[in-house]
Amino acid sequence: MNDDTGQGAPTPDRQNRWSASLSDILRDPLMRSWQPPSIMESPKATIRAAREIRKRWPEIEPKVREEDAEWIARDMAKRLSNDDWTDCFWSDVRRSARALFGHDLWQRQEFSALRRMLLNLIRPDRNRSYLRTTYLIYLESWDPRSELTEELAQRLSIAWKEGLLNLEPILDVCELFNVKEASKDMAVFLSQNHPPHEAVRALGIRQPHGTGFMQAAHVRFVENARTVLAAGNEHAVRQMLDWITPEGDGAMRDGANLAINALLEPWNDRKPSEDLRKMIEARLIDAYGDPRTEKTGVWLACSKQSLSVIRRWLTERTLLAFFNIIDRVEPSDMWHDRRVYWTERFKKGFIQEAWVVLNASGQREAIALERENPELRLGRTGHNHSGSSDQNKCFLIMLDSGLPVIEGSHTYKVHVFKPDIAQQIDLRPNRFDAQGPRILKLKYPQHVAQIIHTQGSWQWKVTDQIAKWKP
């Protein structure tokens, strides 16, 4: 195999410059004082310097697309069969290892000879870049049930040190090549070192949220932490949040749902402290968005229980922020009774979701309120795109006892909708026209109730109507 120098054939100038032999140099009077470097006097310093160079300018790992993997493996298998290594470089061998071991082709009988060759090349006297590639493959494809993981572990455990792989930091805290114990050790490390994401990086693992080994460690970490998370231990909660949503780095995607479930499910039938709730809610929403509006991503993989908890928390915040905004936009007393009524229904557990539609003034006040008190942040809201008679109104769209309910300011009536037309109500509209519910009332007069805010009686009418229609 050729070396990957990338130099090509030497030019005449390069030949003149570099072709002089050691005897020629020593005959030159200007070079008689030249001394060879005393590398052997300080091999540790040389090794440290080499590691610093590799750290600053890390090697680029070959990437193999799924559709190219089999072609690359077949090409290398053909070379092996024909014993033809013309123009074959270590970079080609690294790509072959990526193709074969990274895409499960290693399990095919037709690639058994290639598999043996690639495994046998994991030796300390072989190319260091190849050792690095197979080490990364070991981390990424790690599976305690896999024969490949066992074989890679066995060979790397012998080759890593003399092959100049800088694994001392991680081996100090983890039996990395003990397939039965490695993920357990790393899970303990995650629980004991803060911030955990940064601590893992310091061990030399470039992708703490990676697949294989780190994913297995993550699963164990979450399982080990469930009891203390359920007890509301603030340190444990912060440790988990700092792991999946590290400051200054990307939030975890694959496997994040496991941690989110462990953080939220304990509060399905009880309340955490206010500070703990605010911390969990803020960090998860900042990292993964609002589960009420996100149609893709981590929230889709979360349990129904955890989604119920976070939506309940967000509903409470929505109601609180909405009424604070209304106090600024419409300083009259019209909302006082409505605030008391809807807040009480939420406390009794009737309101599952709430969404806000604001007029132009309300949008400005929402921004101002968030600056003053980030805990009252509404996030996304609907915009009032009604006609002139309704354009100054604000609306509260709720799911109450399983029924869509729309409350509005000024003289807008409370609208309650029967379950059989609930699908026609957008509970989280970006644009809202106040005429929509009125049109539905005309179209389905027996399926939409309109209740006027008559002093002293509208509350029980709404309560009675919801009780009659709730599914």
Secondary structure, 3 states (H helix, E strand, C coil): CECCCCCCCCCHHHHHHHCCCHHHHHHCHHHCCCCCCCHHHCHHHHHHHHHHHHHHCCCCCCCCCHHHHHHHHHHHHHHHHHCCCCCCEHHHHHHHHHHHHHCCHHHCHHHHHHHHHHHHCCCCCCCHHHHHHHHHHHHHHCCCCCHHHHHHHHHHHHHCCCCCCCCHHHHCCCCCCCCCCHHHHHHHHHHHCCCHHHHHHHCCCCCCCCCCHHHHHHHHHHHHHHHHHHCCCHHHHHHHHHHHCCCCCCCCCCCHHHHHHHHHHHHCCCCCCHHHHHHHHHHHHHHHCCCCCCCCCHHHHCCHHHHHHHHHHHHHHHHHHHHHHHHHHCCCHHHHHHHHHHHHHHHCCCEEEEEEEECHHHHHHHHHHHHHCHHHCCCCCEEECCCCCCCCCCEEEEEECCEEEEEECCCCCEEEECHHHHHHCCCCCCEECCHHHHHHHHHCCCCEEEECCCCCCHHHHHHHHHHHHCC
